[in-house]
Amino acid sequence: MLVLFDHSTPEPLRYALKAHTVVEAVERGWETLANGALLQEAEAAGFEVFITADKNIRYQQNLTRRRIAILVLENAQWPILRPHVGRVVAAVNAATPGSYTEVQIPHAG
């Protein structure tokens, strides 16, 4: 799958997604786009999955009729996320067009 990382997604996560093609929004020059414009550009470019830590995206954007799957990381701090990358990989592998998934990441403690 073609996966787009939002600016909030930790870059090292891309190495756990070796079965997929990962591109960061900044690599496309999209780092200044608001979520609506970013999702529109991503869909037009053929991205299938968008990974972000923006928990408000589903309230700020109308996600109906979106073709891109959206994965929201509950916690995107790499030291906390790292032991749980398998959850993210599983969510990416299970993503379907237009789906919305919040990936639960247990807090350190």
N, C-alpha and C positions, 0 to 999 in steps of 0.2 A: 504494500500500500504506500501511497504517497502521503507523508505525514508532515504537517506544519507545526513548528513550535512557536508559541507566542513568546514575547520577550520575558515573560515570567517563568518560563519552563527552563529548568537547569540543563545546560548544554551537555554535561556528561551522560544524561539519560539516553542520548542518541546512540551510544555504544551498546546499550541493552536492546535496541531495536534494529539489530543488524539485518533482520529479514525484511526490513522496510527501507524505503528511501526517506530520509529525514532532512528537512530544510528549515532553517530558522528564519523568522520573518525579516530579521535584519539582513540576511543574505539576499533577499529579494528587494530590499529598500523599503519594506513595508512597516518598519518599526514605529512610524509616526501615525499610521492609520488607526482610526477608531475601530472598535470591534465590528460594527456593521460593515464598514468599507473593507476591513480586513477579511471578513468572512466572504464577502462578495468577490474580492480579488482571488482569494484562495479557491473558491469554487470554479471561477472562470479559468484558473490555471490548472484545474484537474486534481487538486488536493482532495484526499478522501477522509483524512482525520486531522482535526485541529486540537492541539493539546495546550491548555492554559491553566493558570492558577486563579483566574478571575472567577470567583464564586458567584458574582452577581450577573454574569453574562446572560443567564437564562431569564433574568428579570429585566435586563436592559435591552435585550434584542428579541425580536419576534423570530423564534426558531422554527416555526412551522414552514413547511416547504423548503427547508434547507436540505441540500444533498450531502453536505459534509457532516461527518460524525464529529461530535464535540465531546472531548474528555476533559474534565475539570479535576485537577489535582487538589486534594484537600490540604496538602502541605507540600510546598515545592522547595523547601530548604533541603539542599542536597544531603547533608549529613543525616537528616531524618528520613528522607525519601529513599536513600541508597539501599538500605536493607529490604525495601519493599518494592523494588523495581519489577519484580515478577508480577505484581498486581497490575502495574501499568502495561506491561507486555501483554498480559492476558486480556486486558480491556481493549487494547489496540487490535489484537487478533480477533476479538469478538465484535468489534465495531461494525455497524451496518449503516448504510446511507441514511442520514438524517437523525441518527440516534444521539441521545444525550446521556452521558454517564459521569457520575462523580466517583472518583477513585479514592476510597478511604485509605488514609495513611495514619497508622497509629502514632500518637505523639510519644516522643522520648520521655522516659520517666521511670 
